């Protein structure tokens, strides 16, 4: 039998109360929320293939899932492409409208400048005073 080695003296543990009191106060201020049910991760139309025992059936199941997901992906890609095409058409129409409005503003600005130019000489001409009536 070997003699027992002396064990080092146990180190005092840090006080947990210093942490527990603020944490308890924080938890007391939070509103009580009932636990929410876990969101399902199932995809509608995809089969669970792990239940199949035979390898051929499991492979067929996985292949049908892949085909289903591929078709869903193609459908979403088509829908997204259609939405992008509509957005592009709307953007082109908005750009055309902006260009038309800019040309209208330029035209109106030119007309306003002409009107101001005509009005300035008339304002600068001295107004001829009528001779006072003779008595």
PyMOL commands that set and color helices and strands:
alter all, ss='L'
color gray80, all
select helices_A, chain A and resi 17-29+55-124
alter helices_A, ss='H'
color red, helices_A
deselect
rebuild
show_as cartoon
